[in-house]
Every structure is written in structure tokens, then in C-alpha cells.
Amino acid sequence: MAAVSLRVGDLVWGKLGRYPPWPGKIVHPPKDLKKPRGKKCFFVKFFGTEDHAWIKVDQLKSYHLYKEEMIKSTKGKRFQQAVDAVEEFIKSKVSAFASSEDKSRHFSSDSKRQNFSPAEISEHSARKRGRPPKEEKDAYPEPSTVKRLVTGPVAGYKWKPGSCSAIIQKLKTTAEEETESTSIQAADSTATNGSVIPTDKRIGFLGLGLMGSGIVANLLKMGHTVTVWNRTGEKCDPFLQEGARLGRTPAEVVSMCDITLSCISDPKGAKDLVLGPSGVLQGIRPGKCYVDMSTVDPETSTEISQVITSRGGRFLEAPVSGNRQLSENGMLVILAAGDKALFDECSSCFQAMGKKSFYLGEVGNASKMMLIVNMILGSFMASVAEGFTLAKKASQSQEVLLYVLSQGPLASSFLDQKCQSILQGNFKPDFLLKHIQKDLRLAIAMGDSVNHSTPMAAAANEMFKKAKALDQSENDMSAVYLACNQ
């Protein structure tokens, strides 16, 4: 977006990261919230949500000047609600302006007022005084069940400045802002920083767990037509309220949709979804497309591919790297293999849910790569848990350990998040412990199949198995720390 001359009180379109431009108003930031270093920016309150964010000036446009362009380029129920909220806000301001002008008689005749459009009146009323009016708290609708438009360190100010986590987060914010615009994307990435133009194909989605729920929310947010199914049907309700359609069985979803995606927890579940009663295979016919986003072994992925293509269907494996938070934020990494044309057709879906997507060739390659990634992730988590246990046993401050780690080459949002879970003893699931243990087990088996030993992963796997024996399966992977303390 081009830089414009703006001030507090202006209505704008604000662009944050990979999200589409969203209508908002420039407001004064809270007194305890400092402006980020670097480029000039304004604090924006977005309509239709409870979101606030610092937005760089070159990512802002005048609401009135670019309204028609933005409405044409972005779709979705939540977006339309936000635009409606802006228009109601403008109407209230126009009415207030007209009443004020009548009383003060600044204009002597109606002919002078006829030179102003409603948009110009709104902007004029916001600028004619030196200090903007206080925020009307009731001008914005309550948030819906779908997650907030933006999250993370630049989106809010709920963290406490005095905590170690806040210090770390503050340091990261500056680094992320400096690298965001200069990062080089992989040649085989379809991720973009612009608005997502949703495909006109009908999308189905099976499985609304920790990952699937965030994926579907972002597909809907970016304007896709989505039909959902989940084994426990009540999980579908929030998405039906946001415009999704309901499929009674996996077979029905596949029959209703052009492309059906799924995200299931393990190989057995992935195969049962396809081959079981009223499963995916029963809805497959020539031309129907199936995209399996589950993390499974390459043999399972190959088997599913064979049965889908034997019925004339098209198949793509596309496991995702990330966790619940990244899923909700639309920042997953997608590893895909199989039907290349189908990969291209899924471009808008992948852009809605992820920051990068990679095409890796024939079926099985994506599963192998995903298992290797999660093997490294699980081994790292086990090592962190072991280190924090040793710090405790050696009478060293775990808080200081985290701060020291945050200043070195291991610094990352993942490290901060998992260490905070350990320090607080709060293991609310972001990546289920039982799932990372499953991925370690599959990775070790893959190593055996190519006659390659994986001793580090094997040791980590034993720690996670011990944590499962302590009834930590449904908690976050960071709960492996409890096994280290035994």
C-alpha cells in the first residue's frame, strides 16, 4: 500500500502481514503501550472485531478513497460485517455533524453543505478540532465465534511489561518487523503477502481437531465455500454460524464438493476415514479431489492415494507443520506431494491457512519430510524439558535459563511458549503430546526401513512414552517435562 497523510481519527484500510486489508480507525494507543521501533506507524482499532494493532503507514489507505477497490477484492461474512460496522459508524457521525452544524450555524445556507459528500463530512468532522473525540465504545459489534483477525505480539497489549516473557516478546517484535519485508520465499512456495482470492470450487473439510478448526476458520475468513464434517457433530456448530455447510458423512461431503481436505490424528484414523462405512471412497468418482493433510507414514499415504485414484479421483498428500496457534493465525507450512495440478488448484486454500506451501514430487515425499520435521521438533522439546529439569536439580533459576536462551541462537516463539508452559505448570494443549510421540515412533520406523539409526529420536520417544504413562497424552507436548522429573 502507498503511504498517505493520516492522523488520529481517520478511517482507514489496514494491512497486517498476510491478512487482507481490513477497515479500521486510527486511535490513540493506551498510555502503557510503546510504539514499535522502525518505520512510522499508527495504532488502529479494527471494525467488526476487538482487535488493535500497530500498522505501518505504508500499509494504510484512506477508507473512503479505496472503499470500492477493497470491497471488490475481499469477500467473506466477517469482512462484510466489518464494512457494515464502518458504514453505521459513518452514518452516526454524519448525523451528529449535521445536528452540530445546525445548532452553531457555521453555514449560512444549504448551498454550502451541498458541496460535501457523506464521506467528506465524516472526515471533516473528525479533523476540524485539534483533539479527536473519545472513542465510542458501543460503535463496534461484539466478536463472533471465529477467532480474532490478528493475534501475536503486534496485535494487542495484554501481556505484562514486567514479565520475562514480555521482555522476550518485545525483542522478537522488532526482529520480526525488520525481517518480514526482506525474507526470501522458497521457489516452490505459493504463499503471498497479498489478499487471497478464494477459489470458486466447493471445498469440503473433514476433521475439526486442534489443527482442523483453525484451518476451516481461515478458509471461511478468506471467503471460501466450505462444507464440514466431524465425528462429534457439535464441533461443526461454530463454523455453521459463520457460513459453512454441513455434511452428514464423509461420503456426502466428497459428493457435494470439488475438493475435499481432511486432517486426522493418526494412520489408522486416516485409513478408516477413507475406507470405513460412508467413508471418503464411497463419494469418489472421476474428477473428485481428495487432499489428506494428516501426518502419517508414507506407506499409509501411498495406500490412500492408490484407492482414490483407482476410482478415478485425484489425490494430494499435504501434511502441515505447526500447532494450534499457528493454525488459528493462518501461518502453517504445507508440505505437499502427488497430483501437481491439484496442488495448484489448492493455491488459495493453502494461502488462507499457511505462510508457505511446498510441492515435493511423488506421493510419500511429503509424509517423509513431515516426519523428519516433527522428529526434530520432538527431540528438541525433550531436550528443553531435560535442561529445565537439570536447572532445577542444580539449584539454578529456570526463569533466568529461559532469558539466557532467549538471547542466543535458540531464541524462538516456540521456545518461549513451551518454556512458559513449564514455568507455569500449564500444559494446555497446543500440540498434543500423544501426537508428537506418534510422529517420533513413525520417524524411527522410517529410519529402520532405510537401515538408518535414530538414537536421539529414540531417546526422546522413550521420554514421551513415559509422559503418556503419567496420563499426559491429551496435554501439550511440553508436559514431557513431568516425565523428566520422575
C-alpha positions in Angstrom: 0.0 0.0 0.0 1.2 3.5 -0.8 2.0 5.9 2.0 -0.7 8.5 2.8 -1.1 11.6 5.0 -3.0 10.3 8.0 -3.9 11.4 11.6 -5.8 10.1 14.6 -9.5 9.8 13.9 -9.1 8.8 10.2 -10.9 5.8 8.8 -8.5 3.5 7.0 -7.9 0.2 5.4 -5.1 -1.5 7.4 -3.0 -4.4 6.1 -1.3 -6.6 8.6 1.0 -9.4 7.4 -0.7 -11.9 5.2 -4.3 -10.8 6.1 -6.4 -8.9 3.6 -6.9 -5.1 4.2 -9.4 -4.6 7.0 -11.4 -1.5 7.8 -10.4 0.4 11.0 -9.9 3.7 12.6 -6.7 5.4 13.8 -6.9 5.9 17.5 -4.7 6.9 20.4 -2.8 3.9 21.9 -3.1 3.0 25.6 -0.6 5.0 27.7 1.4 1.9 28.7 1.8 0.7 25.1 5.0 1.9 23.4 5.2 2.4 19.7 7.4 -0.2 17.9 10.8 1.0 16.6 11.5 1.4 13.0 9.1 2.7 10.4 6.4 5.2 11.2 3.1 3.5 12.2 -0.3 4.2 13.6 -2.4 2.4 16.2 -5.5 1.1 14.5 -8.8 -0.2 16.0 -10.4 -2.6 13.6 -14.2 -2.7 13.0 -16.1 -5.9 13.5 -13.5 -7.3 15.9 -11.9 -6.3 19.2 -8.5 -6.1 17.5 -6.0 -3.3 17.8 -2.6 -3.3 16.1 0.3 -1.0 15.2 0.2 -0.7 11.4 3.0 0.7 9.4 2.0 3.9 7.5 2.8 2.3 4.1 0.2 -0.4 4.9 -2.6 2.1 5.4 -5.1 3.6 2.8 -7.9 6.0 3.2 -11.2 4.2 3.8 -13.2 6.4 1.5 -10.8 6.6 -1.4 -10.3 2.9 -1.7 -13.6 1.5 -0.4 -14.8 0.3 -3.8 -11.5 -1.4 -4.7 -11.2 -3.2 -1.3 -14.8 -4.4 -1.3 -14.3 -5.9 -4.8 -11.1 -7.7 -3.8 -12.1 -9.2 -0.5 -15.0 -11.5 0.4 -16.4 -13.3 3.4 -19.1 -12.9 6.0 -16.8 -11.4 8.7 -15.4 -8.9 6.2 -18.9 -7.7 5.2 -19.9 -7.4 8.8 -16.8 -5.2 9.4 -17.7 -3.0 6.4 -21.3 -2.7 7.6 -20.0 -1.6 11.0 -17.9 1.2 9.3 -20.9 2.4 7.4 -23.0 2.6 10.5 -20.3 4.5 12.2 -20.1 7.0 9.3 -23.9 7.5 9.4 -23.8 8.2 13.1 -21.0 10.7 12.6 -22.8 12.4 9.6 -26.0 12.7 11.7 -24.0 14.2 14.7 -22.2 16.6 12.3 -25.4 17.8 10.7 -27.0 18.4 14.1 -24.0 20.2 15.4 -23.7 22.5 12.4 -27.4 23.4 12.5 -27.0 24.5 16.1 -23.9 26.5 15.7 -25.0 27.9 12.3 -21.5 27.8 10.9 -23.0 27.5 7.5 -25.5 30.2 6.4 -27.1 28.3 3.6 -27.8 24.8 2.3 -25.8 25.5 -0.8 -22.5 25.3 1.2 -23.4 22.0 2.6 -24.2 20.5 -0.8 -20.5 20.6 -1.6 -19.8 17.9 0.9 -20.4 14.2 0.4 -21.2 12.0 3.5 -17.6 10.7 3.3 -16.2 14.2 3.3 -18.5 15.3 6.1 -17.2 12.4 8.2 -13.6 13.2 7.6 -14.2 17.0 8.1 -15.9 16.4 11.4 -13.0 14.3 12.6 -10.4 16.9 11.7 -12.0 20.3 12.4 -11.0 20.2 16.1 -7.4 20.0 17.3 -8.2 16.9 19.5 -10.2 14.0 18.3 -13.3 12.9 20.2 -13.1 10.0 22.7 -13.7 6.5 21.4 -17.4 5.4 21.3 -17.2 2.0 23.0 -20.6 1.0 21.5 -19.6 1.7 17.9 -18.2 -1.8 17.3 -20.2 -5.1 17.2 -19.3 -7.9 19.6 -16.9 -10.6 18.2 -18.2 -13.8 16.9 -17.2 -17.4 17.5 -14.4 -17.3 14.8 -11.0 -16.4 16.2 -9.7 -12.8 16.2 -8.5 -11.3 12.9 -4.9 -10.8 14.2 -3.0 -12.3 17.1 0.5 -12.2 18.3 2.9 -9.6 19.7 1.8 -6.7 17.4 -1.9 -7.3 17.7 -2.6 -6.5 21.3 -1.2 -5.3 24.6 -2.5 -7.8 27.1 1.0 -9.1 28.1 2.5 -7.6 31.2 5.6 -5.5 30.6 7.3 -6.7 33.7 7.4 -10.4 32.9 10.3 -12.3 31.4 8.0 -13.4 28.6 7.1 -9.8 27.8 10.8 -8.8 27.5 11.5 -11.7 25.2 8.3 -10.9 23.1 9.4 -7.3 22.8 12.8 -8.2 21.5 11.2 -10.5 19.0 8.7 -8.0 17.7 11.5 -5.7 16.4 13.4 -8.5 14.8 10.2 -9.8 13.1 9.3 -6.4 11.7 12.8 -6.0 10.3 12.9 -9.3 8.5 9.3 -9.6 7.3 9.7 -7.5 4.2 13.1 -8.8 3.2 12.6 -12.6 3.7 13.2 -14.7 0.5 10.5 -17.2 -0.2 11.4 -20.7 -1.4 10.9 -21.1 -5.2 8.3 -23.8 -4.6 6.2 -21.7 -2.2 2.7 -20.4 -3.1 2.4 -18.1 -0.1 1.8 -14.5 -0.9 1.5 -11.3 1.2 -1.4 -10.0 -0.7 -5.2 -10.7 -0.4 -6.4 -14.2 -1.0 -8.7 -14.6 -3.9 -10.8 -17.6 -3.0 -11.3 -20.4 -5.5 -14.8 -20.8 -6.9 -14.5 -24.6 -6.3 -16.6 -26.1 -3.4 -14.3 -27.1 -0.6 -15.0 -29.9 1.9 -13.2 -30.4 5.2 -13.2 -33.5 7.4 -11.8 -33.4 11.0 -12.2 -30.3 13.3 -9.5 -31.0 15.9 -6.8 -28.6 17.1 -5.4 -28.1 13.6 -8.5 -28.5 11.5 -10.6 -26.0 13.4 -8.1 -23.2 12.7 -7.8 -24.2 9.1 -11.5 -24.1 8.5 -11.8 -20.7 10.3 -9.3 -19.2 8.0 -10.8 -20.8 4.8 -14.1 -19.2 5.8 -12.5 -15.9 6.7 -10.9 -15.7 3.3 -14.2 -16.2 1.5 -14.1 -19.9 0.6 -17.3 -22.0 0.3 -16.8 -24.8 2.9 -18.7 -27.9 3.8 -17.6 -29.5 7.1 -17.9 -32.9 8.9 -16.6 -34.1 12.2 -17.1 -37.3 14.1 -18.5 -35.3 17.0 -21.0 -33.1 15.3 -21.2 -30.3 17.8 -17.7 -29.2 16.8 -19.3 -28.1 13.5 -21.7 -25.6 15.1 -19.4 -22.6 15.4 -18.5 -22.9 11.7 -22.1 -23.3 10.6 -22.8 -20.0 12.3 -20.0 -18.4 10.1 -21.5 -19.7 6.9 -20.1 -23.2 6.5 -22.4 -26.0 5.2 -22.9 -29.3 7.0 -22.2 -32.8 5.5 -23.7 -35.8 7.3 -21.0 -38.2 6.3 -17.5 -38.1 4.7 -19.0 -39.6 1.6 -21.7 -36.9 1.4 -19.1 -34.1 1.8 -17.0 -35.6 -1.0 -20.1 -35.9 -3.2 -21.1 -32.3 -2.6 -17.6 -30.7 -3.1 -15.0 -30.4 -5.8 -12.0 -30.7 -3.4 -12.2 -32.3 0.0 -9.5 -31.9 2.6 -9.0 -33.8 5.8 -6.9 -33.6 8.9 -6.9 -36.7 11.1 -4.7 -37.6 14.1 -3.1 -40.9 13.0 -2.7 -43.5 10.2 -5.5 -45.8 11.4 -7.9 -42.8 11.6 -6.8 -41.6 8.2 -7.5 -45.0 6.6 -10.8 -45.5 8.4 -12.0 -42.2 7.2 -11.4 -43.3 3.6 -12.3 -47.0 3.7 -14.9 -47.1 6.5 -18.7 -47.1 6.3 -19.9 -43.9 4.5 -16.2 -43.1 4.0 -14.5 -40.8 1.5 -14.1 -43.6 -1.0 -17.8 -44.0 -1.4 -18.1 -40.4 -2.6 -15.2 -40.6 -5.0 -15.9 -40.6 -8.7 -13.9 -39.4 -11.7 -12.7 -35.8 -11.2 -13.3 -35.7 -7.4 -10.3 -34.5 -5.5 -9.0 -35.6 -2.1 -6.3 -33.8 -0.1 -5.1 -35.6 3.1 -3.4 -33.2 5.5 -2.8 -35.8 8.2 0.7 -36.6 9.4 1.0 -40.3 8.6 3.7 -42.7 7.4 4.5 -42.8 3.7 3.0 -46.3 3.3 -0.4 -45.1 4.6 -0.4 -42.1 2.3 0.5 -44.3 -0.7 -2.2 -46.8 0.1 -4.8 -44.0 0.3 -3.6 -42.5 -2.9 -3.9 -45.8 -4.7 -7.5 -46.4 -3.7 -8.6 -42.8 -4.5 -7.0 -42.9 -8.0 -8.4 -46.4 -8.7 -11.9 -44.8 -8.6 -10.9 -42.0 -10.9 -10.2 -39.5 -8.2 -7.2 -37.2 -7.8 -5.0 -37.2 -4.7 -2.6 -34.9 -2.9 -0.9 -35.5 0.4 -0.4 -32.2 2.3 0.6 -32.6 5.9 1.0 -29.3 7.8 3.8 -28.2 10.1 2.7 -26.1 13.0 0.5 -26.1 16.1 -2.9 -24.8 17.2 -1.8 -21.2 17.5 -0.2 -21.2 14.0 -3.3 -22.9 12.6 -5.5 -20.2 14.1 -3.2 -17.5 12.8 -3.1 -18.9 9.3 0.7 -19.4 9.5 1.1 -23.1 8.9 3.7 -24.6 6.5 2.2 -27.0 4.0 4.2 -29.9 2.6 2.5 -31.4 -0.5 3.1 -34.3 -2.9 1.1 -36.1 -5.5 -1.1 -34.5 -8.2 0.7 -31.3 -9.2 -2.4 -29.8 -10.9 -4.4 -30.4 -7.8 -1.6 -28.7 -5.7 -2.0 -25.6 -8.0 -5.8 -25.7 -7.7 -5.5 -25.7 -3.9 -3.4 -22.5 -4.0 -6.0 -20.1 -2.4 -6.8 -22.7 0.3 -3.1 -23.1 1.2 -2.6 -19.3 1.1 -5.6 -18.9 3.5 -4.2 -21.4 6.0 -0.4 -21.1 5.7 2.5 -18.8 5.1 4.3 -21.2 2.7 3.5 -24.3 0.8 5.9 -26.7 -0.9 5.4 -29.2 -3.7 7.8 -32.2 -3.1 7.0 -34.6 -6.0 5.5 -38.0 -5.8 3.2 -39.3 -3.0 5.2 -40.3 0.1 7.7 -37.5 -0.1 5.6 -35.0 1.9 4.9 -37.7 4.6 8.6 -38.4 4.9 9.6 -34.8 5.2 6.9 -34.1 7.7 8.0 -37.0 10.0 11.6 -35.7 9.8 10.5 -32.2 10.8 8.4 -33.5 13.7 11.2 -35.8 14.8 13.5 -32.8 15.2 10.7 -30.9 17.0 10.0 -33.7 19.4 13.7 -34.3 20.1 14.2 -30.6 20.8 11.2 -30.4 23.1 12.6 -33.4 25.1 16.0 -31.7 25.3 14.5 -28.5 26.6 12.5 -30.3 29.2 15.6 -32.2 30.3 17.5 -28.9 30.5 14.9 -27.2 32.7 14.8 -30.3 35.0 18.6 -30.2 35.4 18.5 -26.4 36.2 16.0 -27.2 38.9 18.1 -30.0 40.3 21.2 -27.9 40.2 19.5 -25.0 42.1 19.6 -22.7 39.1 16.8 -20.3 38.2 14.6 -21.7 35.4 13.4 -18.1 34.6 17.0 -17.0 34.1 17.7 -20.0 32.0 14.8 -19.0 29.7 16.0 -15.5 29.5 19.6 -16.6 28.6 18.2 -19.0 25.9 16.1 -16.1 24.5 19.2 -14.1 23.9 21.1 -16.7 21.9 20.7 -18.8 18.7 17.9 -20.9 20.1 15.6 -17.9 20.6 12.1 -18.6 19.0 8.4 -18.2 19.8 8.3 -22.0 20.1 11.0 -22.0 22.8 9.3 -19.1 24.7 5.9 -20.7 24.5 6.9 -24.2 25.7 9.2 -22.9 28.4 6.4 -20.7 29.7 4.2 -23.8 29.9 6.9 -25.5 32.0 7.4 -22.4 34.3 3.7 -22.0 34.9 2.8 -25.7 35.1 0.1 -25.1 32.5 0.1 -27.7 29.8 -3.0 -26.7 27.9 -2.7 -28.5 24.5 -1.3 -26.6 21.5 0.3 -29.7 20.0 -0.9 -32.9 21.7 1.8 -35.0 23.5 0.3 -38.2 22.1 0.6 -36.9 18.5 4.3 -35.9 18.8 5.0 -39.3 20.3 3.2 -40.9 17.4 5.3 -38.9 14.9 8.5 -39.9 16.7 7.5 -43.5 16.5 6.8 -43.3 12.8 10.0 -41.4 12.1 12.0 -44.1 14.0 10.3 -46.8 11.9 11.0 -44.9 8.7 14.7 -44.8 9.8 14.6 -48.6 10.3 13.1 -49.1 6.8 16.2 -47.4 5.3 18.6 -49.0 7.7 19.4 -45.7 9.5 19.5 -45.5 13.3 17.9 -42.5 15.1 19.3 -42.7 18.6 18.4 -39.1 19.6 14.8 -39.6 18.4 14.6 -43.0 20.1 15.7 -41.4 23.5 13.1 -38.6 23.1 10.4 -41.2 22.2 11.1 -43.0 25.5 10.6 -39.8 27.4 7.3 -39.1 25.7 6.1 -42.7 26.3 6.9 -42.2 30.0 4.8 -39.0 29.9 1.9 -40.9 28.3 2.1 -43.4 31.2 1.7 -40.4 33.5 -1.7 -39.7 31.8 -0.3 -36.7 29.8 -1.4 -37.8 26.4 -4.1 -35.2 26.0 -1.9 -32.4 27.3 0.6 -30.3 25.4 3.9 -31.8 24.3 5.7 -29.6 26.9 4.2 -31.9 29.6 7.1 -34.2 28.8 8.8 -32.1 31.5 6.8 -34.0 34.1 8.4 -37.3 32.9 11.8 -35.8 33.3 11.1 -35.0 37.0 10.2 -38.6 37.8 
